Amino acid sequence: MSAIREVPFFRYPSVFTDHEEEFVRIFREVGRRGAFIKQRDLTEFENKLAAFTGAKYAIGVGNATDALEMLIKAAGVKPGDEVIVSSHTMLATASAVVANGATPVPVDPGDDHLLDPDSARKSITRKTKAILPTNLNGRTCDMDAILKLVADHGLLLLEDAAQALGSRFKGKHAGTFGFAGCISFYPAKTLGCLGDGGAIICNDEAAWSKMVRTCDHGRDPVTAEVSCWGRNSRMDNLQAAFLSHLLDSYQNTIDRRRAMARIYDAELSWLEALRLPPSPDAGGDHYDIFQNYEIEAERRDELKAFLLSRGVGTLLQWGGVAIHQLRQLGFTQQLPRTDERFKRLLMLPMNLSLSDDEVRYVCEQIRAFYA
Ligand SMILES: *Cc1c(COP(=O)(O)O)cnc(C)c1O
């Protein structure tokens, strides 16, 4: 057996140190301009983000949870409405629905870990107003199936694309299929800033106009005239300046993540005890950006402990708890398929601080465990 190496699940300092010189230069430049709130760096970033995703509009906001809350409200979701979500998502997807007085209805994820359209169809009631799928792990949902569901039942499509910037289905970007989508720039996301940050992307001018005011106290972005109740959820101009810089080389980030996924795939796909995410070379309609590399593993807990003993950090997404399992928050749905799946889910290290050698080391340990 090879010597033990330390391969943590994520290296937070590298979010800063990988770009330290540029970040310090940007900090000094923006700071000396006194450009802290709603300055040209934010507008520039919003324009670049819209161009990158092919959305007509992008709005920089405080974080993706706020983005979800605001876009759900702008879509007209009201108290008493039901909104279908995947049970394999962050609590924020559901809490943003609750913040609008509506009820999140968790349904099963499918084999690709994303909201299963058939499971969603079975959960539609007279109260269902919207479907809010999560483009999880950097993969866009099968939007043909979801859009059909939405059309058949006269529903709204809202997207949690917090983990999916740059991910596409049939060439179209995550977050641009429905009324609006959110993106997160939390440090561990594929495009991470040095703190909290988020964005809303949308194609509809009226929706944009509503949301751009909501996040700034109801003020018109040009005249500052107040026309509705709002709140404060602006993206810091400094974070926008950092993000704008990172977005310029973001395609390299995606390429690198896909290259790591390729190594995992080549070294592990023959192991029968595992189910891997679709390979980046699988072809078809999806272009994945691998926010996470989430596998299903037999004897998952034993594998996790073994990897830790070999210096490898892994993580259970959402602490291993599905939305419908949060009984203390009032969920009553029975999703036995998802309960079973959640016993097998495990995320392997997937971030830009990893070398090819480190990824191969992780694979070697996994093979040793099952040998
Ligand atoms: C990270 C994340 C969020 C929340 O993003 P914040 O910017 O931290 O508010 C929402 N949904 C999903 C699926 C996420 O992964």
The ligand as an SDF file (V2000), in Angstrom:
LIG
                    3D

 15 15  0  0  0  0  0  0  0  0999 V2000
  -25.4540   26.4040   -2.2280 C   0  0  0  0  0  0  0  0  0  0  0  0
  -26.8640   26.1040   -2.5630 C   0  0  0  0  0  0  0  0  0  0  0  0
  -27.9230   26.9900   -2.2970 C   0  0  0  0  0  0  0  0  0  0  0  0
  -27.7720   28.2270   -1.4710 C   0  0  0  0  0  0  0  0  0  0  0  0
  -26.7940   29.0750   -1.9130 O   0  0  0  0  0  0  0  0  0  0  0  0
  -26.3260   30.2880   -0.9700 P   0  0  0  0  0  0  0  0  0  0  0  0
  -25.6350   31.2170   -1.9240 O   0  0  0  0  0  0  0  0  0  0  0  0
  -25.3970   29.7240    0.0510 O   0  0  0  0  0  0  0  0  0  0  0  0
  -27.5370   30.8960   -0.3610 O   0  0  0  0  0  0  0  0  0  0  0  0
  -29.1920   26.6620   -2.7470 C   0  0  0  0  0  0  0  0  0  0  0  0
  -29.4240   25.5330   -3.4220 N   0  0  0  0  0  0  0  0  0  0  0  0
  -28.4400   24.6360   -3.6610 C   0  0  0  0  0  0  0  0  0  0  0  0
  -28.7640   23.4030   -4.4440 C   0  0  0  0  0  0  0  0  0  0  0  0
  -27.1400   24.8830   -3.2320 C   0  0  0  0  0  0  0  0  0  0  0  0
  -26.1910   23.9720   -3.4730 O   0  0  0  0  0  0  0  0  0  0  0  0
  1  2  1  0
  2  3  1  0
  2 14  2  0
  3  4  1  0
  3 10  2  0
  4  5  1  0
  5  6  1  0
  6  7  2  0
  6  8  1  0
  6  9  1  0
 10 11  1  0
 11 12  2  0
 12 13  1  0
 12 14  1  0
 14 15  1  0
M  END
$$$$
